[in-house]
Amino acid sequence: MTKLYHELAAWWPLLSAPADYAEAAAFYHQVITAGRVPPPHTLVEFGSGGGNTASHLKRHFELTLVDLSPEMLAVSRALNPDCAHVAGDMRYVRLGRQFDAVLIHDAIVYMTTVLDLRSALATAFAHCRPGGVALFAPDYVRETFAPATAHGGEDGPQRSLRYLEWTYDPDPNDTAYTVDFAYLLREPDGSTRAVHDRHTCGVFTRAEWLRLLAEVGFQPQALDAPGGVEVFVGAKPGD
């Protein structure tokens, strides 16, 4: 398990702010609602994390937020007390209802095998009503992957965080890549500690994405999104 989503989850707001998600959320809203009459009303997000995307989408939809980490759900509840929260694994969870729209943002990158990815897509299909739409936003497809570094962090009222993020692919012949995080965490008393946190993520070709979406039942397409990334949209055939 990654440290960020468990023992360090309370630090999340200092690493990733809701404002950073505004542009992507506006694009997702545009894609989800485009040409759909009546417009979608209910939306479930799998891998909702700290709820930053939801903080923008909840003005448009009735949201149900699903995440594997109880600690991250607690962070999201503080930000989005008006949304329903459910603990569950996007590969296996079944909520017993369907929604007008389904979203899996960058949490989809934690699907590191074709089997895991297909399972998550099948979950999305099971929860999407006929005539509904699902949107998936991986950080990369194989064709666009490139090593990268990033850094950031924020100062809070009492604590501060800075991070270095290093993305690389030790074996381009498999479906996984690595993201190493180094965090500097400063406590209210001024003491600072360093923490290393390794994330193993999945990357698949555009053709694999489109094939798997079609296999589980969606009518798929790939779209360019802000920031030079691609998203995948699956329309579920109507009755």
N, C-alpha and C positions, 0 to 999 in steps of 0.2 A: 504494500500500500504506500502511496506517496504521502509524504509528511504534510504537504500543503493542505490537503483536503481532510486531514484528521487532526493530529496534535497541533498543527499550526493554523488551523482554520480561522481562529479568532483574529489572526493577522491579515486575513484576506482583504478587508477594505483598504488596507494601506498598500497593497500590491496592485489592486485592480479596482478602479473607481467606476461607479455607474455611468458617469458622463462619458467615459471612453467607449461606451456601447451605443451611444445615441445614433450615430450614422448607420451602423449595421442594423440596428433595430428598425429604423425607418425604412431601410431597404427590404427587410424581411416582411414588414407590414405591407409594403407596396406589392411584393411578389405574391403574398398569401391572398390578398384581396383582389388582385387584378382580374377584372372581367367576371367576378363571381357575384351572382344575384340570387338570393339575398346575400349580403356580405357575411363572411364567417363570424360567428359570435363566440364559440368556445374553442379554446386552444390548449393542448397539453404540450409541455416542454419536458423532454427526457434529458437527464444530465444538466439540470438547471443550475447547479452549483450555488454560488452566493446570491443568485437572483438579479444580477445586473441587467441582463437582457430583459427579464420580466419587468423590471422597474419602469421600462419604457413602453412595453407592449400592453401592460395591464390597463392602460387608458382606452385601449381599443378592443380588448377581448376579456372574456371571463377565463381566467387562467387556472390550470392545475399544474403544479410544479413537482417533478419527480427526480430524485437524486439518490445515488447509492450511499452517500455519506451523511449520517445524522448530524455531524458537526457543521457541514455546509448548509444543510437544511435549517439549522438554527440561525446561521448568519442571514440566510434568505428570509426567514420569518421576521427577523428584526427590520429588514428593509421593506418587505412586502407582507405585512400582517393581514392584508385584505385578500390574499391568494391562498388557495388550498395547497397543502404540501403533503407529499407522500414519499416514504422511503421505498426504493426499489431499484433493481438492476435493469437497465434498458434492454438487456438481452432476453429477460425472462418475465418481467412484471406484466401482469394483466389486471387492469383496473375494473373490468366488467362493464365498461361503457365506451362509446365512441364520441369523437370530437369533430368539429368542423375542420380543424387544422391541427397538424402535428409539427413540432419543431425539435430538431436536435442540432444544437449549435456546435461549437468546437469540441464538446465532450465526446463527439463521435470519434475523435482521434484516438481514444483509448481502446477502440476495437482494433486489435493488432493482427488478427487473422481473418481470412475470408469467412470462416465459419462464424466468428463473433460479429463481423459486420453484417452478414446475412441475417443473423438472429436479431440484431437491433433494427434492421430494416423491416423484418417481419413483425416486430413489435409495433413499429410505426403503422404498418398496414392494418394490423388488427385493431388499432385504436382510431383509425381514420374512417369517418363515415363515407358511404358511397357518394360520390360527387365531391368529396373533400380533397384536401391537398396536404402534402407533407414537404418540408424543406429541411435540407441537411447541409451543414456548413463546415466541412473539414478545413483544416489549416492549409493542406496541400493535396494535390494529386501527384502521382509519380512524375508526370511530365513537367510540373512546375516546382518540384522540390529543389531547394538550394540551401546549403549551410548558412546559418545566420547567428548573429549575436544581438542582444537587446539588453537594456537596463532601465531601471526606473525605481519607483517607490514614493512614498508620501510620509509626511509628518502628521501624526494625530495629536489630539489634545495632551496625551501623556506618553505615548509610545511612537517610535519611528521605525521605518523599514526601508532598506535599499536592497536591490537585487541585481544580479547578473544572470542572464539567460543565454545558454549556448546550445544551439540546435545543430545536430550533425547526424550522418547516417553511416554507422560503422560497417554495414553490409548492404550495398545497394541491390543485392540479388534476393533479399527477403522483403517482407511487407512491414518491417518495423524500422523506426528511427529513434534517436535518443535526444531528450532535452534535459540538460543538466542545469539546475538552478543553484546559485549560491546566494543565500540570504544573510544580511547583517541586520540583527534585531536589537534595537536599543530600548531598554526598559526605563520606567519612570525614574529610577535612581541613577540613571546615566550609564549603567553597565551595558555592555554590548557583547553579543555572541554571534558566532558564524555557524550556519547550518547548510549542509549540502543535501540536495533533494533530487533524485534521478527519476525522470518520467520516461517510460517506454510507450511510444505512440505508433499508430498504424498509418501506412500510406499505400494507396492503391491507384491503379491506372484509371483514367477516365472511362475506358471501355469496361473495366471490371465494375465500376460504380453503376454504369448504365445497365449492364447485364444483370447484376444482382437486384437492382430495383425492379426490372422487368420480371425477373424470376419470382419475386414475392407478390407480384400482381399490379404494380404501379405502371402508369404510362410516364416514362422518365424523360427529363431533359436536363442539360447542363447550361448554367447561366453565368456570365461574368458578374462579379460583385465588386463593390468598392474595396479598395486596397489591393487590387490585382489578384484576388482569389476567385475561385469558382465555387458555386453552390449547385446543389442538385435538387430538382423539384420533381416530386412524384404526384401525379394526379390519379386518384382512385376512381375507376369507372363507376358511373351511377347505376342505379337499379335498372 
